[in-house]
Structures are given as C-alpha cells and as structure tokens.
C-alpha cells in the first residue's frame, strides 16, 4: 500500500485516476439531473392522484404506482444488461459514460419518485386544506404549497438519491461504463494493483461525505423552522 505515496505510482496512474474520477462525476451528475426530471413529476403524481390527494384519479394513480414499483424491483445490473438495445437506440451506444446514463436514470427515477412521495406526504394537511378553501387549483397547491413546504425534506432526500446513483456508477463501471468502478475492478482485481483499488475506495468515500455534507447544510439553510 505504500506504493500509493510514491512518485512512480502517480506518474503511472495519476492521469488515469483523474480521467475516471471525472467520468464518475459526469455520470452521477447528469444521471441525477435527468432522474429528478423524471422522478419528481412521478412523485408528485403519486401524491396528488391518490385517494386523499388534491386531484384524485384512481386509474392514473394505479398506473404510476405500478410503474414505480416495477422500476424499483429490477436490480441495476440486470436492468443495464437487459436494455442495451434501447440504450443504443437512444444514445448510440451501450458502453461508456453515455451508455451508462440511460440505465442509471431508469433505475434511479422510481427510487426518487418514492423519495418525493414520502417528502410531500410530510406536508401539514392543514396548510393544504387552507389553500383548497381559498380556491387554489391542484397545480397551484403543488407549486406554492407542496414543493416549498417539502423542500428541506426533498433536499435531504436528494443526498440519498445522489449517493445511490454514485453507487450505481461503480456497478456500471464494472460492466463497461468506465469510472472508478472500472478502475477498481480492472486494476485492483484483474491486474493486482491494490493501491489502485484502495484509492478508488477512498475517493468514493470522500465523494459520499461531500455529497451528504453539502445537501445536509443546504437543507438546514432552507428550512424555515430553523430560522
């Protein structure tokens, strides 16, 4: 492990580590953004179309609930291998960073939808009833009540979602997407370079801590109850 602190190690692997760390960050960032663009509306629909929602719709709620449950039930590696044709159709390849983003989004979006649903259900029912009594439309309640009131919880949930996507990128890396997962497997396991495996683990731990710290502090900052 002392090789990790030698100049030779960094001359040989430094640029590679930098490149694959960047690949991991790109996969995580783009996938998280796209997954939220898909998962947030699904979570809102789950709450608003439910029997106690502001716009009840039994059929719509059943369809969305079923789709989210199915999406959450499929292990990421199986999903990634199963939809290679669909991934190629969308982005032109099923390997590399581009090829990883499609399954990452499809795997994370249902998880995010449930996180959003849980956060919105925490909103005080009295506030929602007050908005309804003043004639607010369902869209206005979502925009001006649900999302603002649940924002601290949504932010905390964001840290869990991003960390989950980061974990998925390491799996994706092991089956052709590149990134830190690929380095850990290719160099730490197949080529028997333990310092490489150790450093990738340390990097992932640091990234997780950074994500949790940033989202945690942001949640505290925007929480009106703590002002």
Secondary structure as GFF3:
##gff-version 3
##sequence-region A 1 227
A	DSSP	three_ten_helix	2	5	.	.	.	ID=ss1
A	DSSP	alpha_helix	7	48	.	.	.	ID=ss2
A	DSSP	alpha_helix	58	73	.	.	.	ID=ss3
A	DSSP	alpha_helix	76	82	.	.	.	ID=ss4
A	DSSP	alpha_helix	84	91	.	.	.	ID=ss5
A	DSSP	alpha_helix	96	121	.	.	.	ID=ss6
A	DSSP	alpha_helix	125	133	.	.	.	ID=ss7
A	DSSP	alpha_helix	138	141	.	.	.	ID=ss8
A	DSSP	pi_helix	142	146	.	.	.	ID=ss9
A	DSSP	alpha_helix	147	172	.	.	.	ID=ss10
A	DSSP	pi_helix	173	177	.	.	.	ID=ss11
A	DSSP	alpha_helix	180	183	.	.	.	ID=ss12
A	DSSP	pi_helix	184	190	.	.	.	ID=ss13
A	DSSP	alpha_helix	194	222	.	.	.	ID=ss14
A	DSSP	three_ten_helix	224	226	.	.	.	ID=ss15
###
